[in-house]
């Protein structure tokens, strides 16, 4: 979850003063949506909740 967390945290500096662009807003919304998918998927839910997941495990688990 390293990269997804970074994507989400990276917008904080542009929130005050509010200078969030539509492109950056879309990027962070996509990261949040992907994080929500990982958290709700039965194969990755417990890894996510225990904080033991990483990007490679998630990609391998949810890839078709």
C-alpha contacts under 8 A as a table, 3 or more apart, distances in Angstrom:
res1	aa1	res2	aa2	distance
1	X	4	X	5.31
1	X	5	X	5.95
1	X	53	X	6.68
1	X	54	X	5.24
1	X	55	X	5.60
2	X	5	X	5.26
2	X	6	X	6.18
2	X	54	X	7.11
2	X	55	X	7.21
3	X	6	X	4.97
3	X	7	X	6.15
3	X	55	X	7.72
4	X	7	X	5.06
4	X	8	X	6.34
4	X	31	X	5.66
4	X	32	X	7.63
4	X	35	X	7.06
5	X	8	X	5.19
5	X	9	X	6.08
6	X	9	X	5.13
6	X	10	X	5.80
7	X	10	X	5.29
7	X	11	X	7.25
7	X	27	X	7.70
7	X	28	X	6.06
7	X	31	X	6.62
8	X	11	X	6.14
8	X	12	X	7.94
8	X	28	X	5.53
8	X	31	X	6.80
8	X	32	X	7.18
9	X	12	X	5.80
10	X	13	X	6.91
11	X	14	X	5.56
11	X	15	X	6.73
11	X	20	X	7.54
11	X	24	X	7.50
11	X	28	X	7.45
12	X	15	X	5.33
12	X	16	X	7.57
13	X	16	X	6.33
14	X	17	X	6.35
14	X	18	X	5.75
14	X	19	X	5.13
14	X	20	X	5.44
15	X	18	X	4.50
15	X	19	X	6.33
15	X	20	X	6.36
16	X	19	X	7.38
20	X	24	X	6.40
20	X	25	X	6.45
21	X	24	X	5.27
21	X	25	X	6.10
22	X	25	X	4.99
22	X	26	X	6.06
23	X	26	X	5.12
23	X	27	X	6.18
24	X	27	X	4.97
24	X	28	X	6.26
25	X	28	X	5.37
25	X	29	X	6.13
26	X	29	X	5.06
26	X	30	X	6.14
27	X	30	X	5.20
27	X	31	X	6.38
28	X	31	X	4.98
28	X	32	X	6.16
29	X	32	X	5.05
29	X	33	X	6.10
30	X	33	X	5.04
30	X	34	X	6.18
31	X	34	X	5.16
31	X	35	X	6.11
32	X	35	X	4.98
32	X	36	X	6.12
33	X	36	X	5.02
33	X	37	X	6.31
34	X	37	X	5.02
34	X	38	X	6.31
35	X	38	X	5.11
35	X	39	X	6.15
36	X	39	X	5.02
36	X	40	X	6.14
37	X	40	X	5.20
37	X	41	X	5.95
38	X	41	X	5.36
38	X	44	X	5.89
38	X	45	X	6.49
38	X	48	X	7.24
38	X	58	X	7.22
39	X	44	X	6.56
39	X	45	X	4.78
39	X	48	X	5.95
39	X	49	X	7.47
40	X	44	X	7.53
40	X	45	X	5.67
41	X	44	X	5.50
41	X	45	X	5.57
42	X	45	X	5.40
42	X	46	X	7.77
43	X	46	X	7.49
43	X	61	X	6.83
43	X	62	X	7.97
44	X	47	X	5.29
44	X	48	X	6.06
44	X	53	X	7.53
44	X	58	X	6.69
44	X	61	X	7.29
45	X	48	X	5.14
45	X	49	X	6.17
46	X	49	X	4.99
46	X	50	X	5.99
47	X	50	X	5.21
47	X	51	X	5.99
47	X	52	X	5.05
47	X	53	X	5.01
48	X	51	X	5.02
48	X	52	X	6.22
48	X	53	X	5.48
49	X	52	X	7.76
50	X	53	X	7.85
53	X	57	X	6.32
53	X	58	X	6.79
54	X	57	X	5.47
54	X	58	X	6.31
55	X	58	X	5.26
55	X	59	X	6.11
56	X	59	X	5.15
56	X	60	X	6.11
57	X	60	X	5.21
57	X	61	X	6.09
58	X	61	X	5.10
58	X	62	X	6.16
59	X	62	X	5.55
59	X	63	X	5.68
60	X	63	X	5.50
